Amino acid sequence: MADRTSSSITIAADRSAVMAVIADFAAYPEWAGQVKSAEVLSAGAAGRASEVRFTLDAGVISDSYVLAYDWHGDEAVGWRIAEPGAMVSGLTGGYRLAPAGGGTEVTYELAVELKVPMIGMIRRKAEKVIVDTALKGLKKRVEAA
């Protein structure tokens, strides 16, 4: 598996409020910049999505793929590719949520593998842009609620 890109941000809300936004896939196009649509295909026993089809437009990468989710209460969620897309062959990542003062520290990790060759440095830069954009969008969405 490729090296992961990781970043953290502190959000002024408790873990359950942050995880509620993370689990609301239908709203992703409103705050997760590159996500154009997110459709829940199946849900697990706790009612949270177990498989989600995403349509992504991140400039040089436009694709549709399915991710499988593994939830750990309001502490963490991880995902992995369930159905690769035309360009995305592998995608793993997750959010880890930890109490931080009066809020929550959110750490986002992401590793992307593409079917087309891409220099590692350029791929990591693209991952960093995706991670940073997602964290800033998540913070804005949670704190506006």
C-alpha positions, 0 to 999 in steps of 0.5 A: 500500500502507498504511503499515507498522507495525514493531517489534523485539525481541532474542531469546536464540537464534541466527537458525536457532532463531528462523527454525525457530519462525517456519517452524513454522506448525502451532504458531502457535495455541500462541504467536501470540495471534490465530491460531486455525489455520494450515494449510500448503497448499504448500511450496517447494523448500527445504521451507518453506511457500510458502502458508498458510491462516490463521484469525484472531480478533483481536477486531474482525477475525475472518477466514480468508485465505491468505498467500504466503511468500518465504524468504531463508535464516535472514535474512528471510521476507516474505509477501503476501496470496494469497487475501483473506478476508471482511474482510482485503483486503491483508496484507503483512509480514515478519520480518528477523533480524540477529545481536545480541550473543549473540542475534538482533534480530527486526524484524517489519513489518506492513501490513493493509488491510481491506474495511471502512472503518477510521480509519487511527489505529485500524488502526495501533494494531491493527497495533501490538498484533498486531506486539507480541503476535507478537514477545513470543510468538515470544521466549517460544516460542524462549527456552523451547525 
